[in-house]
């Protein structure tokens, strides 16, 4: 079972990602802001974080920096309305990771 943390201030976006990954191989946690994201990450230690860039308060870049301090090998998919970027360990392709999730160390 793989754990995903979906972080976005818009509930409809979190719902869309949950539908996209609707599979018995995933469990989902959601966060609508930076504080919820950090708390959920510390508690659940997800395999993948899908992180909104543009959020009120601390933005996704600030959250990513904090998460990387907690877990330097974190796999994080970052997305905003007009951009998509990927922060991964060298050699890991996002499509492969999303289709065939595995532990990345």
C-alpha positions as CSV (number, residue, x, y, z in Angstrom):
1,X,0.0,0.0,0.0
2,X,1.4,3.4,-1.0
3,X,0.6,6.6,0.8
4,X,-0.1,9.8,-1.1
5,X,-0.3,13.3,0.5
6,X,-2.3,15.7,-1.6
7,X,-1.7,19.3,-0.7
8,X,-3.9,22.0,-2.3
9,X,-6.0,24.8,-0.9
10,X,-8.8,23.9,-3.3
11,X,-10.9,20.9,-2.4
12,X,-11.9,20.3,-6.0
13,X,-8.2,19.8,-7.0
14,X,-7.6,17.4,-4.1
15,X,-10.7,15.5,-5.2
16,X,-9.4,15.3,-8.8
17,X,-6.1,13.9,-7.7
18,X,-7.9,11.3,-5.6
19,X,-10.0,10.3,-8.6
20,X,-6.8,10.1,-10.8
21,X,-5.1,7.7,-8.3
22,X,-8.3,5.8,-7.4
23,X,-6.8,2.4,-6.8
24,X,-6.6,-0.1,-4.0
25,X,-2.8,0.4,-4.0
26,X,-3.1,3.9,-2.6
27,X,-4.2,5.5,0.6
28,X,-4.7,9.2,0.6
29,X,-4.2,12.0,3.1
30,X,-5.2,15.6,2.3
31,X,-4.0,18.9,3.5
32,X,-5.4,22.3,2.5
33,X,-2.5,24.4,3.8
34,X,1.1,24.3,4.9
35,X,0.5,23.5,8.5
36,X,-1.8,20.6,7.8
37,X,0.7,19.3,5.2
38,X,3.7,19.3,7.6
39,X,1.6,17.7,10.3
40,X,0.3,15.0,8.0
41,X,3.7,14.3,6.6
42,X,5.3,13.9,10.0
43,X,2.5,11.5,11.1
44,X,2.0,9.4,7.9
45,X,5.4,9.6,6.0
46,X,3.8,9.3,2.5
47,X,5.6,7.8,-0.5
48,X,4.6,10.7,-2.7
49,X,3.6,14.3,-2.1
50,X,1.5,16.2,-4.6
51,X,2.0,19.8,-3.7
52,X,0.3,23.0,-4.9
53,X,2.7,25.8,-5.5
54,X,0.3,28.7,-5.1
55,X,-1.4,28.6,-1.7
56,X,-2.3,31.3,0.9
57,X,0.2,31.8,3.7
58,X,3.3,29.7,3.2
59,X,3.4,28.6,-0.5
60,X,4.3,25.2,-1.9
61,X,8.0,26.1,-2.3
62,X,8.3,26.9,1.4
63,X,6.5,23.7,2.3
64,X,8.7,21.7,0.0
65,X,11.8,23.1,1.7
66,X,10.5,22.1,5.1
67,X,9.5,18.6,3.9
68,X,12.9,18.1,2.3
69,X,14.5,18.9,5.7
70,X,12.3,16.2,7.3
71,X,13.1,13.7,4.5
72,X,15.9,14.5,2.1
73,X,14.9,11.7,-0.3
74,X,11.3,12.8,-0.5
75,X,9.6,12.4,-3.9
76,X,7.4,15.4,-4.5
77,X,5.3,16.3,-7.5
78,X,4.8,20.0,-7.6
79,X,2.0,21.6,-9.6
80,X,0.3,25.0,-10.0
81,X,-2.4,26.2,-12.4
82,X,0.1,27.2,-15.1
83,X,3.1,25.1,-14.4
84,X,4.1,21.6,-13.6
85,X,7.5,20.8,-12.3
86,X,9.0,17.7,-10.8
87,X,11.4,17.4,-7.9
88,X,12.8,13.8,-7.8
89,X,15.9,11.9,-7.1
90,X,18.2,11.7,-10.1
91,X,17.2,9.0,-12.6
92,X,13.6,8.6,-11.5
93,X,11.0,9.4,-14.1
94,X,7.7,10.7,-12.8
95,X,5.5,8.7,-15.2
96,X,7.3,5.5,-14.1
97,X,6.9,6.5,-10.5
98,X,3.2,7.3,-10.8
99,X,2.4,4.1,-12.8
100,X,4.7,1.8,-10.8
101,X,5.2,3.3,-7.4
102,X,8.1,2.1,-5.3
103,X,10.3,3.1,-2.5
104,X,12.9,5.6,-3.6
105,X,16.1,5.9,-1.5
